[in-house]
């Protein structure tokens, strides 16, 4: 059992970086006050946008699909929120991504 507990703790530790920010998507659907703190950086397409948000004292870069319900545009489940550290890693690899796209 102790090995199982350690494994769960390890999984939770890794999940904290990738899913610890998932709940704000659910709460932002019901709390319009959170939406006012979002900075829309760009609209990638009609229903996709990049926003920068402050949630629980941390800054997140959110790339997400949105949907319209009752005349309001709300965040959907499809998307990703990156911490500033994760964003910096992605940004540092843009040239490599561009090269891979050119090679394909």
C-alpha positions, 0 to 999 in steps of 0.5 A: 500500500505504501508504494501505491500511496507514493505513486499517487503522490508522484502522479498528483505532483505531476498533475499539479503542473498540468491540471492544477489550473483546470478548475478555473475553467469550470469556475469561470463559467459561473463567475463572471468576475473572473472574466473581467481579469482576463486579458485577451491577447489574440483571437486565433480563430472564431472560437479560439483565443489566447488570454492571460489570466491571474488565478489563485495568485498565479499567472496563466497563459490560456489557449482555449476554445470558447462557445456561446450560451445565452448570448455569452461567450464561455470557455470550453473544456478544450484548451490548455493553460500554461504557467509562465515557466511552461510558456517560456519553455514553449517560446524558447522552442519556437524556432525548432517548431518552425523548422519542423513545420518547414521539414514536413 
